[in-house]
Amino acid sequence: MTMSVERPARETRKARDFFAVAAAFVFSFLLGSCGGDAPPPLSAAATSAAWTLLLEPLTSPAGDASAQPQLTSSKDGVILSWLENAGSQTTLKFSERTAAGWSDARAVTSGDDFFANWADIPSVVRLADRTLAAHWLQRTGASAAGYDLRLARSTDDGRTWSAPVSPHHDGTKTQHGFASLFDTVDGLGLIWLDGRAMKPGVDPDDEGTGDMGLRAARFDRDGKQVREDAVALRVCECCPTASAVTADGAIVAYRNRSADEVRDIYVSRFSRGAWTAPAPVHNDGWKIDGCPVNGPAISAGGRNVSVAWFTAPLDEGHAFVAFSQDAGRTFGAPIRVDEAGSLGRVDVEQMPDGSAVVGWIELADRTAAFKVRRVERNGQRSAAVTITDLGTNRNSGYPRMARRGQELIFAWAGTESLRVQTAVATSK
């Protein structure tokens, strides 16, 4: 198996056409030749937020032929996970951030039947009781459209792992992926894109029919599944999902899909034992007949929530963030975070003072870079900080970010050599 090259199973031909021309749209926009009005210049007030980021390289624990990095944080610290390839075998590995650097890498599972691609990324998370939970994707057959979500847990810091289980029990050979795991009061919660209502095409390259759904499940502290719910019945087919936990409970973010192909970012909250009716973060009105494979990011602290996302309703790709102070019931106006144009692939970390650090891939002058900046609720933005230059193709994947205290950890897939890279920064 070759990592980083497979398409998400439900990425349609029309969506691939979007990817083929997306960069051209941004380039022409930067040259002033794209139709529509250019965005207004940023005011002085919008760039006056003082913020210092002291960035240092951090020796990565990942080996050669590694990709698909993910970062998760808990009260106990930050975990980096990734996939590592050796011949026909793929291994999900993880490491924890310590005062001395990354701990020695440990393996969760290995196999020759992984479903691996640049956007649908496995993860390892530490729960409140210090149990580790991991998820990955496993093929159900020769068709790329069929794969299952697999979960395992460890109670001894990853030395041993339980037998894997799936949170879905429909038995269909369809897509079950793009999962996001979160801690609950009494165990593990997760959401995922679920294709049980879809009929795959005859060829894996063909478009299927039917609606992709968003589902959720919960497991108790002993690893027993206690419920499965439908959150939304029609969502974008292959955009990553995101989740966070507020003082009021879990909140999830995803890209919706309306009947007339508007694909904006929505959230749903787990409240009083049920998922609330999904609601838009903002009505961008991005109508696109195909999945852009560009999901949202969400972060929470208390009742403060920040959501970051990519949109291109005028064929001009930009990244935005919006804030909520009522645990995600309502959101303020979007605040643009990119400078000239963006490929999206955002991340966000809620800060204790109510601001947020937002990451995105900036696209300008035919080059791409992973950048971050701090954004305040009133719209003030710090200067953008470049974490690393990236390639403009999909092998650059989704750069990741996690926070513990005033420390920010970054991870990304190297472009010159296929190896996960990391860096650390102290924010002030």
Secondary structure, 3 states (H helix, E strand, C coil): CCCCCECCCCCCHHHHHHHHHHHHHHHHHHCCCCCCCCCCCCCCHHHCCCCCEEEEEECCCCCCCEEEEEEEEECCEEEEEEEEEECCEEEEEEEEEECCEECCCEEEEEECCECCECCCCCEEEECCCCCEEEEEEEECCCCCCCEEEEEEEECCCCCCCCCCECCCCCCCCCEEEEEEEEEECCEEEEEEEECCCCECCCCCCCCCECCCEEEEEEEECCCCEEEEEEEECCECCCCCCEEEEECCEEEEEEEECCCCCECCEEEEEEECCEECCCEECCCCCCECCCCCCCCCEEEEECCEEEEEEEECCCCCCEEEEEEECCCCCCCCCCEECCCCCEEEEEEEEECCCCCEEEEEEEEECCEEEEEEEEECCCCCECCCEEEEEECCCHHHCCCEEEEECCEEEEEEECCCCCCEEEEEEEEC
